[in-house]
């Protein structure tokens, strides 16, 4: 390993970022503690100044730049949260910045970046993924001889993110047994390793990735940093095709485990946090809490910390979040239903085929011929997963059943 964050350097970073970063709360979650029979604490980086921990690394990195480097201007690429940290730092330090973001970045994150940066930053939307945007940013940086501020694969950024670990250990009253941290590129996890190796070596640090973007888990399994050809971009704050070289080396050596969580489960966690705890998080911010089920037995009687990494969620995404949560919970199902071409067929379907608690949430039908049966795409929300098979049985018995679409990804992608 060519680099490992030193505790002294992280302490130096902590002094610098005091200018702009809050000491975020460490809150007990009564609900989660009861659910897992553990003492579950939430490190609320969603309440940070730019609503994510990313301000720590971005500001510390930029504060260490020379006057010559500052004068050339900075460039960064980000799916949203690092962009906001860089934008804030640009405005605060008087540095001009160009910020590249994927074209699919939620509008809320783009608008927040503009707000924090003001006239100090220019935003460029480029590419479909973080990696596309990063490649374009690096090319622009080389051509303009500017300073690149990497979101995770940078020593100063890693040290800035590691300041969360110092805060945590000052806030707890008992040793931390398990620490869950989301992994996108691995900067935060690497910084935490630098703190806990010296100050709390018995703490098991668990990295958590989206199931659709397991770049760190795959790389560790392969024994080398591996670029994923295809990823699910839904959890935008943690969906990268390739982790950092510095961060891979650190995480491979010092993380206790790296696990993945399905995107649909993350969506259910977002809804639970909102409805039951009045906490608003973005998908990446819900990753660590979503992972607790995987360690449920080991957590009993233990002190557990989940880092809630950010809350930059666009309300326009809530419909999709609910949809994915219902699909994951096996409560939302799509069918091709073949309706007989006779009066009253739809009434018969609603009255006699649907169960008393079943609800039609999607209906798309067009009569295009005089065939005996005409197909419709129907989305049905159930009260319980056990209601699915009886519904299918009734549809088949009455000649309504055409196809079940949830397990046909080539067709299903056009519905969700």
C-alpha positions as CSV (number, residue, x, y, z in Angstrom):
1,X,0.0,0.0,0.0
2,X,1.5,3.3,-1.1
3,X,-0.7,5.5,1.0
4,X,-2.7,5.3,4.3
5,X,-4.3,8.3,6.0
6,X,-2.4,9.2,9.1
7,X,-4.2,10.2,12.3
8,X,-2.2,13.4,12.6
9,X,-3.1,14.5,9.1
10,X,-6.8,13.9,9.8
11,X,-6.6,15.9,13.0
12,X,-5.0,18.7,11.0
13,X,-7.9,18.5,8.6
14,X,-10.4,18.7,11.4
15,X,-8.9,22.1,12.6
16,X,-9.2,23.5,9.1
17,X,-12.7,22.4,8.3
18,X,-14.1,23.9,11.5
19,X,-14.5,27.1,9.5
20,X,-17.3,25.6,7.4
21,X,-18.4,22.1,8.6
22,X,-20.8,21.5,11.4
23,X,-20.2,18.9,14.2
24,X,-23.3,16.9,13.2
25,X,-25.5,15.1,15.8
26,X,-25.1,11.5,16.8
27,X,-28.7,10.5,17.5
28,X,-30.0,7.3,19.1
29,X,-32.7,5.6,16.9
30,X,-35.2,4.2,19.4
31,X,-37.0,2.4,16.6
32,X,-34.0,0.7,15.1
33,X,-32.5,-0.1,18.5
34,X,-35.7,-1.9,19.4
35,X,-35.9,-3.6,16.1
36,X,-32.4,-5.1,16.2
37,X,-31.9,-5.4,20.0
38,X,-28.9,-3.1,19.8
39,X,-27.9,0.4,20.6
40,X,-28.2,1.9,17.1
41,X,-26.9,5.5,16.6
42,X,-27.2,7.6,13.5
43,X,-24.4,10.0,12.6
44,X,-26.5,12.7,10.9
45,X,-24.3,14.0,8.1
46,X,-27.6,14.7,6.3
47,X,-27.8,17.8,8.5
48,X,-24.3,19.0,7.4
49,X,-24.0,22.4,5.9
50,X,-24.5,21.3,2.3
51,X,-26.6,18.3,3.5
52,X,-23.9,15.8,3.1
53,X,-20.4,14.9,4.4
54,X,-18.7,15.8,1.1
55,X,-18.0,19.4,2.2
56,X,-15.3,18.0,4.6
57,X,-13.1,16.6,1.9
58,X,-13.7,19.2,-0.7
59,X,-13.1,22.1,1.5
60,X,-10.0,20.6,3.1
61,X,-8.5,19.8,-0.3
62,X,-9.1,23.2,-1.7
63,X,-7.8,25.0,1.5
64,X,-4.4,23.3,0.9
65,X,-4.0,24.5,-2.6
66,X,-1.3,27.0,-3.4
67,X,-2.1,30.5,-4.6
68,X,-0.9,29.5,-8.0
69,X,-3.2,26.5,-8.1
70,X,-6.1,28.6,-6.8
71,X,-5.5,31.2,-9.5
72,X,-5.7,28.6,-12.3
73,X,-9.2,27.5,-11.1
74,X,-10.4,24.1,-10.1
75,X,-12.4,21.4,-11.9
76,X,-14.4,18.6,-10.4
77,X,-16.8,15.8,-11.4
78,X,-19.7,14.7,-9.2
79,X,-23.0,13.0,-9.1
80,X,-24.2,15.9,-6.8
81,X,-22.9,16.0,-3.3
82,X,-19.2,16.5,-3.9
83,X,-20.3,19.2,-6.4
84,X,-22.0,21.1,-3.7
85,X,-19.0,20.9,-1.4
86,X,-16.7,22.2,-4.1
87,X,-19.2,24.9,-5.0
88,X,-19.4,26.0,-1.4
89,X,-15.6,26.0,-1.1
90,X,-15.2,28.0,-4.3
91,X,-17.4,30.7,-3.1
92,X,-15.9,30.7,0.4
93,X,-12.3,30.7,-0.7
94,X,-12.7,32.9,-3.8
95,X,-11.7,30.3,-6.3
96,X,-13.3,29.9,-9.7
97,X,-14.5,26.4,-10.4
98,X,-16.0,24.3,-13.3
99,X,-18.2,21.5,-12.1
100,X,-19.1,18.5,-14.3
101,X,-22.2,16.5,-13.4
102,X,-23.9,13.7,-15.2
103,X,-26.8,14.8,-17.4
104,X,-29.1,12.5,-15.3
105,X,-28.3,14.3,-12.0
106,X,-31.5,15.1,-10.1
107,X,-32.4,18.7,-10.6
108,X,-32.4,19.4,-6.9
109,X,-28.7,18.7,-6.7
110,X,-27.9,20.8,-9.7
111,X,-29.9,23.7,-8.3
112,X,-28.3,23.4,-4.9
113,X,-24.8,23.4,-6.5
114,X,-25.7,26.6,-8.3
115,X,-26.9,28.2,-5.1
116,X,-23.8,27.3,-3.0
117,X,-21.4,28.3,-5.8
118,X,-23.1,31.4,-7.1
119,X,-20.9,33.3,-9.6
120,X,-17.9,31.4,-8.6
121,X,-18.8,28.2,-10.5
122,X,-19.8,27.0,-13.9
123,X,-21.9,23.8,-14.2
124,X,-21.5,21.5,-17.1
125,X,-23.9,18.5,-17.5
126,X,-22.1,15.8,-19.4
127,X,-22.6,12.0,-19.8
128,X,-24.9,9.4,-18.4
129,X,-22.8,8.3,-15.4
130,X,-20.4,9.8,-12.9
131,X,-17.6,8.1,-14.8
132,X,-18.6,9.7,-18.1
133,X,-18.7,13.1,-16.4
134,X,-15.4,12.5,-14.7
135,X,-13.6,11.6,-18.0
136,X,-14.9,14.8,-19.6
137,X,-13.9,16.9,-16.5
138,X,-10.4,15.5,-16.5
139,X,-9.9,16.2,-20.2
140,X,-11.1,19.8,-19.7
141,X,-8.8,20.1,-16.7
142,X,-5.7,19.0,-18.8
143,X,-6.6,21.3,-21.7
144,X,-7.0,24.3,-19.4
145,X,-4.2,23.5,-17.0
146,X,-6.5,23.6,-14.0
147,X,-6.5,21.9,-10.7
148,X,-8.7,18.7,-10.4
149,X,-10.5,18.1,-7.1
150,X,-11.3,14.4,-7.1
151,X,-14.4,13.3,-5.1
152,X,-12.7,10.4,-3.5
153,X,-9.3,9.3,-4.9
154,X,-7.2,12.1,-3.3
155,X,-5.2,12.1,-0.1
156,X,-6.5,15.4,1.2
157,X,-10.1,14.5,0.4
158,X,-9.8,11.2,2.2
159,X,-8.3,13.0,5.2
160,X,-11.1,15.5,5.2
161,X,-13.8,12.8,5.1
162,X,-12.0,11.0,7.9
163,X,-12.8,13.9,10.3
164,X,-16.2,12.2,10.8
165,X,-14.4,9.4,12.7
166,X,-12.8,11.9,15.1
167,X,-16.2,13.4,15.9
168,X,-17.8,10.0,16.3
169,X,-15.3,8.9,18.9
170,X,-15.7,12.1,20.8
171,X,-19.5,11.8,20.8
172,X,-19.9,8.1,21.9
173,X,-20.0,7.1,25.5
174,X,-19.1,3.4,24.9
175,X,-16.9,1.6,22.3
176,X,-18.4,1.2,18.8
177,X,-18.7,-2.4,17.9
178,X,-20.0,-1.9,14.3
179,X,-19.7,1.1,12.0
180,X,-21.7,1.0,8.7
181,X,-20.5,3.4,6.0
182,X,-21.8,3.8,2.4
183,X,-19.3,3.3,-0.4
184,X,-19.3,5.1,-3.7
185,X,-15.7,5.7,-4.6
186,X,-14.5,4.8,-1.1
187,X,-13.2,8.1,0.2
188,X,-15.2,8.2,3.4
189,X,-14.6,4.6,4.2
190,X,-10.9,5.1,3.7
191,X,-10.8,8.1,5.9
192,X,-12.6,6.3,8.7
193,X,-10.1,3.4,8.5
194,X,-7.3,6.0,9.2
195,X,-9.0,7.0,12.4
196,X,-10.3,3.7,13.7
197,X,-7.1,1.8,13.0
198,X,-5.4,3.8,15.8
199,X,-8.2,4.9,18.1
200,X,-10.7,2.0,18.0
201,X,-9.1,-1.0,16.3
202,X,-11.8,-3.4,17.5
203,X,-14.6,-1.6,15.7
204,X,-15.7,-3.6,12.7
205,X,-16.2,-1.2,9.7
206,X,-18.8,-2.5,7.2
207,X,-18.9,-0.9,3.8
208,X,-22.2,-0.8,2.0
209,X,-22.8,-0.6,-1.8
210,X,-25.9,-0.7,-4.0
211,X,-26.5,-4.1,-5.4
212,X,-26.6,-2.5,-8.9
213,X,-23.1,-0.9,-8.5
214,X,-20.9,-3.2,-6.4
215,X,-17.6,-1.7,-7.6
216,X,-15.7,-2.1,-4.4
217,X,-17.0,-5.5,-3.5
218,X,-16.2,-6.8,-7.1
219,X,-12.7,-5.3,-6.9
220,X,-11.9,-6.9,-3.6
221,X,-13.2,-10.2,-4.8
222,X,-11.0,-9.9,-8.0
223,X,-8.0,-8.8,-6.0
224,X,-7.6,-5.7,-8.3
225,X,-9.4,-2.5,-9.0
226,X,-12.1,-3.5,-11.5
227,X,-14.2,-1.3,-13.7
228,X,-17.9,-2.4,-13.9
229,X,-19.2,-2.2,-17.5
230,X,-22.8,-1.6,-16.4
231,X,-24.3,-0.2,-13.3
232,X,-27.7,0.8,-11.9
233,X,-27.5,4.6,-11.6
234,X,-30.5,4.9,-9.2
235,X,-28.5,5.4,-6.1
236,X,-26.6,8.3,-7.7
237,X,-24.5,9.2,-4.7
238,X,-22.9,5.7,-4.6
239,X,-23.0,4.5,-8.2
240,X,-19.6,4.5,-9.7
241,X,-18.1,2.1,-12.2
242,X,-14.7,2.2,-10.7
243,X,-13.5,3.0,-7.2
244,X,-10.3,4.9,-6.5
245,X,-6.9,3.3,-6.6
246,X,-6.0,4.8,-3.2
247,X,-9.3,3.9,-1.7
248,X,-9.3,0.3,-3.1
249,X,-6.0,-0.4,-1.5
250,X,-7.1,0.9,1.9
251,X,-10.6,-0.7,1.9
252,X,-9.3,-4.0,0.7
253,X,-6.9,-4.2,3.7
254,X,-8.9,-2.5,6.5
255,X,-12.6,-3.0,6.0
256,X,-14.2,-5.9,7.9
257,X,-16.7,-6.5,5.2
258,X,-18.3,-5.0,2.1
259,X,-22.0,-5.9,1.5
260,X,-24.6,-4.9,-1.1
261,X,-28.2,-3.8,-0.7
262,X,-30.9,-4.0,-3.3
263,X,-32.1,-0.6,-4.6
264,X,-35.7,-1.5,-3.8
265,X,-34.8,-2.2,-0.2
266,X,-33.1,1.2,0.0
267,X,-36.3,2.8,-1.3
268,X,-38.3,1.2,1.5
269,X,-35.8,2.5,4.1
270,X,-36.2,6.0,2.7
271,X,-40.0,5.7,3.1
272,X,-39.7,4.3,6.6
273,X,-37.3,7.1,7.7
274,X,-39.6,9.7,6.4
275,X,-42.9,8.2,7.6
276,X,-41.7,6.9,11.0
277,X,-38.8,9.0,12.0
278,X,-39.4,12.3,10.1
279,X,-35.9,12.0,8.5
280,X,-35.4,12.9,4.9
281,X,-32.5,11.1,3.2
282,X,-31.3,10.5,-0.4
283,X,-30.8,7.0,-1.6
284,X,-27.1,6.9,-0.7
285,X,-28.0,8.2,2.7
286,X,-30.2,5.2,3.4
287,X,-27.7,2.5,2.4
288,X,-26.2,1.9,5.8
289,X,-29.6,1.5,7.6
290,X,-30.8,-0.8,4.8
291,X,-27.8,-3.0,5.5
292,X,-28.6,-3.7,9.2
293,X,-30.7,-6.8,8.3
294,X,-27.7,-8.5,6.9
295,X,-26.0,-8.3,10.3
296,X,-29.1,-8.6,12.5
297,X,-27.8,-11.6,14.6
298,X,-24.4,-10.1,15.1
299,X,-25.7,-6.7,16.2
300,X,-27.7,-7.9,19.2
301,X,-26.5,-6.2,22.3
302,X,-23.9,-4.2,20.4
303,X,-23.2,-0.5,19.9
304,X,-23.8,0.3,16.2
305,X,-23.3,3.5,14.3
306,X,-24.8,4.1,10.8
307,X,-23.5,7.1,8.9
308,X,-26.4,8.9,7.3
309,X,-24.4,10.4,4.5
310,X,-26.8,12.9,2.8
311,X,-30.3,14.3,2.3
312,X,-30.1,15.8,-1.1
313,X,-33.2,14.0,-2.4
314,X,-35.4,15.5,-5.2
315,X,-39.1,15.2,-4.2
316,X,-39.8,14.5,-7.9
317,X,-38.2,11.1,-7.3
318,X,-40.6,10.0,-4.6
319,X,-43.0,8.3,-7.0
320,X,-40.2,6.2,-8.4
321,X,-38.9,5.5,-4.8
322,X,-42.4,4.3,-3.7
323,X,-42.7,2.2,-6.9
324,X,-39.4,0.5,-6.3
325,X,-40.2,-0.1,-2.7
326,X,-43.5,-1.8,-3.5
327,X,-41.8,-4.0,-6.2
328,X,-39.1,-5.0,-3.7
329,X,-41.7,-5.9,-1.1
330,X,-43.6,-7.9,-3.7
331,X,-46.7,-5.7,-3.3
332,X,-46.7,-4.2,-6.9
333,X,-47.3,-6.5,-9.9
334,X,-47.7,-5.9,-13.6
335,X,-49.7,-8.2,-15.9
336,X,-50.8,-8.4,-19.5
337,X,-54.5,-9.1,-18.9
338,X,-56.6,-10.4,-21.8
339,X,-60.0,-8.9,-21.6
340,X,-62.8,-10.7,-23.5
341,X,-64.3,-8.4,-26.1
342,X,-67.8,-8.2,-24.5
343,X,-69.7,-5.7,-22.5
344,X,-69.1,-5.9,-18.7
345,X,-65.7,-7.6,-18.9
346,X,-63.9,-4.9,-17.0
347,X,-66.6,-4.8,-14.4
348,X,-66.3,-8.6,-14.0
349,X,-62.5,-8.3,-13.6
350,X,-62.8,-5.6,-10.9
351,X,-65.7,-7.3,-9.0
352,X,-64.8,-11.0,-9.2
353,X,-61.1,-11.3,-10.0
354,X,-59.5,-8.7,-7.9
355,X,-59.3,-9.4,-4.1
356,X,-61.0,-7.0,-1.6
357,X,-57.8,-5.2,-0.9
358,X,-56.2,-5.2,-4.4
359,X,-55.9,-1.9,-6.1
360,X,-55.4,-1.1,-9.8
361,X,-52.6,1.5,-10.1
362,X,-51.8,1.3,-13.8
363,X,-54.1,0.6,-16.7
364,X,-53.2,0.8,-20.4
365,X,-55.6,-0.5,-22.9
366,X,-56.3,0.0,-26.6
367,X,-58.8,-1.9,-28.8
368,X,-57.0,-2.5,-32.1
369,X,-58.8,-5.4,-33.6
370,X,-61.9,-7.5,-33.5
371,X,-60.1,-10.4,-31.9
372,X,-61.9,-12.4,-29.2
373,X,-59.6,-11.1,-26.5
374,X,-57.8,-7.7,-26.2
375,X,-54.7,-7.2,-24.0
376,X,-54.3,-4.5,-21.4
377,X,-51.2,-3.7,-19.3
378,X,-52.5,-3.6,-15.7
379,X,-50.5,-2.7,-12.5
380,X,-52.0,-4.0,-9.3
381,X,-51.0,-3.2,-5.7
382,X,-51.6,-5.9,-3.1
383,X,-51.9,-5.6,0.6
384,X,-49.7,-8.7,1.2
385,X,-47.3,-10.8,-1.0
386,X,-49.4,-13.9,-0.2
387,X,-52.3,-12.4,-2.3
388,X,-50.4,-12.8,-5.5
389,X,-50.9,-16.5,-6.3
390,X,-54.6,-16.5,-5.5
391,X,-55.0,-13.5,-7.9
392,X,-53.2,-15.3,-10.7
393,X,-55.3,-18.4,-10.1
394,X,-58.5,-16.4,-10.4
395,X,-57.3,-14.7,-13.6
396,X,-56.4,-18.1,-15.2
397,X,-59.7,-19.7,-14.1
398,X,-61.6,-16.9,-15.8
399,X,-59.4,-16.7,-18.9
400,X,-58.1,-13.2,-18.1
401,X,-54.4,-14.1,-17.6
402,X,-52.0,-13.2,-20.3
403,X,-48.5,-12.7,-18.9
404,X,-46.8,-11.8,-15.6
405,X,-44.3,-9.0,-16.4
406,X,-42.3,-8.5,-13.2
407,X,-40.0,-11.3,-14.0
408,X,-39.5,-10.2,-17.7
409,X,-36.9,-7.5,-17.5
410,X,-36.8,-6.8,-21.2
411,X,-40.5,-5.7,-21.0
412,X,-40.6,-4.6,-17.4
413,X,-38.0,-1.8,-17.9
414,X,-40.6,0.2,-19.9
415,X,-43.0,0.2,-17.0
416,X,-40.7,1.3,-14.1
